[in-house]
Amino acid sequence: MMSIAARSGTLSPYLQATNYAVAGPLKALVPGVVVKSDKILMDVKKPFLCRESLSGQSAKGGLSVSASINAPSGVRFAHTDIKIPDFSDYRRPEVVDPKKSSQESGEARRAFSYLITGSTAVVGVYTAKTVVTQFISSMSASADVLALSKIEVKLSDIPEGKNMTFKWRGKPLFVRHRTEKEIATEADVNLSELRDPQHDKERVQNPSWVVVIGVCTHLGCVPIANAGDYGGYYCPCHGSHYDASGRIRKGPAPLNLEVPYYEFVDEDTLLVG
């Protein structure tokens, strides 16, 4: 047996977790403890459960117990029942031994971390490059469109003073065979009168032939050839007038008709694209 002097107070969280409560001063704490006047008798066959020891204090104030043991007893500490998990299988071999300084293996462990980080970065960059390349390739022109990227025009089929329309890359292509009068008229135009100043010589390789894309530079309509106030092209949608060189002369269009890349393969063959 033993004699214990105790004072009451708020139970520590640990004692509350044991499901035992103290109703007032000198009340039973655990089975085996009996209150008798100002002393507590404890049956050593039923050990007293305490967080620290029989002569300790609760973590934050609360119940404080002091004891003088007059008989040998064995105390079982409840917190020793908790099994600490073993993470050795997840740790690196260099830091498994708790008595070995981790500083000795610091360089090797850093080298391994750098190797993993660098390898991941290289793989990530290569993957991103592949994804971007495939994405850009998917937006490229298909084989049937590439087959039409160039077009040959037989010039002898176009009479003088007439315009012929062809389909090239999904757009109308105007090829105009100009007369001597049209050539002279367009060459004499005052550039200061033009909204988009360009001399006729800058737009043609051969004065007899004008090659332009038949898309109005205003809203993308298709102009009518041999029409308008200047005898060139006229867009009826909003009233844009182009001359026989494809230059804007009147209306809302801001720019001249576009001139594609072309070349004369021979005197009778025109290659566009």
Beta strands, then each sheet from edge to edge (+ up, - down):
strand 1: 2-7
strand 2: 33-36
strand 3: 39-42
strand 4: 64-69
strand 5: 151-154
strand 6: 163-168
strand 7: 171-177
strand 8: 209-213
strand 9: 224-225
strand 10: 233-235
strand 11: 240-242
strand 12: 248-250
strand 13: 262-266
strand 14: 269-272
sheet 1: 2+ 3- 1+ 4-
sheet 2: 5+ 14- 13+
sheet 3: 6+ 7- 8+
sheet 4: 9+ 10- 11+ 12-
end
